[in-house]
Amino acid sequence: MTIVNVENLVKRYSDVVALDHFNLQIEAGEVFGLLGPNGSGKTTAINCMLQLLSFDKGSIELFGQPMAPTRYDLKRRVGVVPQEIAVFDELNVRENIDYFCGLYVDSGAERAKLVDEAIEFVGLQDYVRFRPKKLSGGLKRRLNIACGIAHKPELVFFDEPTVAVDPQSRNSILEGILRLNREGMTVVYTSHYMEEVEQICSRIMIMDHGRSLACGTQDELVRMVSTGEKVEIEVADLSREALGALDSLAFVRRVEYDDKVLKLLCDNGPHNLASVLGLLQERNVAFGRVYSEPPTLNDVFLEITGKELRD
Amino acid sequence: MLNTLKYTVLSLLRERDIVIWVMLFPLILSTLFNSMFVGLEETGWNIDPMPVAVVSNAEGDAGLAFETMMDALSQEGDDALFAPKHVSSAQEAKTLLESQQTIATIFVDAQGWPSAEFSPGADDVGVSIERIKRTIVADVVDDFCRSRAAIEDIARTNPEALARPEVTDSLMKMADYTQQMNVTHSKAVDYVRYFYALLGFAAFMASMVGLSAVGKALPNISALGARRTVGGTSRARTLVGAVLASWLISFASLLVAFAYIRWVLGIEFGGREVECIIGLAVAALMATSFGALVGALPRIPFSAKGGILTGITCLLALFAGLYGTPSLQLADKVANSIPWLAAMNPVKQVTDLFYSLYVYTDLAPYLEGLAILLVTTGVFAGVAALLMRRQRYASL
């Protein structure tokens, strides 16, 4: 079932086109990654989907129904974890979660249960009476998440939830998102950290300048680009014949041997390294350390956009 | 909406700026006012027995009548008007006057007629209470002379008349040629106006509450506002909850300030406390609306809005007479020369509301003030609603 369906969305800020005929389809049960540099239009796209921002053209459907600012029935099925920490500074952890849960759940008894579960989920049991100012950056992020997911939404938008947190908190957040997904929530995750997207997302869209540049699973994206797999092998002595044999392998694009290091650039494929090592063994070539670097999302992005992801 | 109301009230009550400026500041300022103004006013109404030197040159019993009157006015007790010092020479009296041991010298001539003399330049003395004392001495002497002259005239021309009680009663009452009556609802005490101006100031300062509450609810003002807007509760309910919470806090703060001023400091409100509370409720609504309006203004950083609001409040309070006599005179001058401008000042509107309750017997001026305040509230609320009506924004 398609949970999010965005078609031909156009959003302009004066002369700047923030979203340029943007299309997006997200299926139920996915962890969908929206990857792009700062200013690429990720947050604008989410804000349009949530009806915070007006847009010039296009249509947005959530759960198969047209989305509008007053569709509170649809909003109640959605959770939002914004990029900025958006909580009351004057309320403590429990009060904040209870307030945000109260935007979706009217029953006090039901809410109390959900709040307890959310606190436990993000591991803030020891901080329930703390106000946000007393929390570390990582704990604040966890509070922000708890406020967004306490009401157990079917669809959750995470907008760069790991900005400025330490590796432990980041890992905890990412594991939490995967747990939510396993519990049945569909997740839309925006980030400019490619390793995060690689780690948790089942499908990824790379966007820049308000456009969708590529969309698919990680393997599908890697296959879309020409960047190949790099293989480096320490070889003490390599004959010309062996070098020629390596060069004649179908998947090898380029081969170099210099300073006792053999370097190969290969087409993307599942068994490149095994084939190269097999050939060396056949010819009784002794080798030492072996490095293999398949194309990463970063390579994909660089090739698609021609620039490094920032920040 | 109850959820929004509950947590907005909680968050506002925990805001340091609101606690200091909206809740505590009026109490501190009214305490200061009390120590500054109330003491002065009481001094003015309780005059101690006035020291006067009496130099009598009366022959025989000629001075008996005046001496009897002075004795009556000098009897020990709360009503004693004079503390006379009988001296034998004019020089001795002059010395006492110059050394300020007395405020006047009363000379009684050979025929028993008194006359008062004050130190040269006494009229230049700027302290009003001293002028009042000299006026009292002069009045007493003048009254005595008038009464004696009248009695002597009647005794000479129609002595039988003095046997009639109605004539003697009339003569005895001659000094009471003025009658004390109140033309105002309460005794006119000037310093109460400072407390009313303070309540006007406090009411408008309470707009900070509305500012904060609305700032936290609008998506184009804060990230928190944006987060709340995408929630499953309608925007109208969120905003109504926020505004209602602001009004409750503002009203409660004003009630506390009013109760403190009225019952702890003992400032009079003309015995119309219920009307005062109704006025405070409307004033709190006006302040909340104005706070919401400022809070909803686009393109101004939220951090600057608090400063703008405080600045406006202080400026309006100047024209409501908060800052002492010059400010009060300025407020009166503006009210007399440009009444429509004064009527547009919400701080003065609140101030005048209490003043009308205190001064006028009729409630019509109060009701008129209340109506003006409601119209002002309506204007503020209308503009605020226009600014807040958007469901989606072109940019955030």
Chai-1 contact restraints between the chains, C-beta under 6 A:
chainA,res_idxA,chainB,res_idxB,connection_type,confidence,min_distance_angstrom,max_distance_angstrom,comment,restraint_id
A,Y13,B,S395,contact,1.0,0.0,6.0,A-B,restraint_1
A,L50,B,V230,contact,1.0,0.0,6.0,A-B,restraint_2
A,Q51,B,R392,contact,1.0,0.0,6.0,A-B,restraint_3
A,L52,B,P219,contact,1.0,0.0,6.0,A-B,restraint_4
A,L52,B,A226,contact,1.0,0.0,6.0,A-B,restraint_5
A,S54,B,R392,contact,1.0,0.0,6.0,A-B,restraint_6
A,S54,B,A394,contact,1.0,0.0,6.0,A-B,restraint_7
A,P69,B,Q391,contact,1.0,0.0,6.0,A-B,restraint_8
A,P69,B,R392,contact,1.0,0.0,6.0,A-B,restraint_9
A,Y72,B,G232,contact,1.0,0.0,6.0,A-B,restraint_10
A,Y72,B,S234,contact,1.0,0.0,6.0,A-B,restraint_11
A,K75,B,G232,contact,1.0,0.0,6.0,A-B,restraint_12
A,R76,B,G232,contact,1.0,0.0,6.0,A-B,restraint_13
A,V80,B,V230,contact,1.0,0.0,6.0,A-B,restraint_14
A,P82,B,R227,contact,1.0,0.0,6.0,A-B,restraint_15
A,E84,B,A223,contact,1.0,0.0,6.0,A-B,restraint_16
A,A86,B,A223,contact,1.0,0.0,6.0,A-B,restraint_17
A,A86,B,L224,contact,1.0,0.0,6.0,A-B,restraint_18
A,A86,B,R227,contact,1.0,0.0,6.0,A-B,restraint_19
A,F88,B,S11,contact,1.0,0.0,6.0,A-B,restraint_20
A,E90,B,S11,contact,1.0,0.0,6.0,A-B,restraint_21
A,E90,B,R14,contact,1.0,0.0,6.0,A-B,restraint_22
A,E90,B,E15,contact,1.0,0.0,6.0,A-B,restraint_23
A,L91,B,S11,contact,1.0,0.0,6.0,A-B,restraint_24
A,Y99,B,Y7,contact,1.0,0.0,6.0,A-B,restraint_25
A,G102,B,N3,contact,1.0,0.0,6.0,A-B,restraint_26
A,L103,B,G231,contact,1.0,0.0,6.0,A-B,restraint_27
A,L103,B,G232,contact,1.0,0.0,6.0,A-B,restraint_28
A,L103,B,T233,contact,1.0,0.0,6.0,A-B,restraint_29
A,Y104,B,G232,contact,1.0,0.0,6.0,A-B,restraint_30
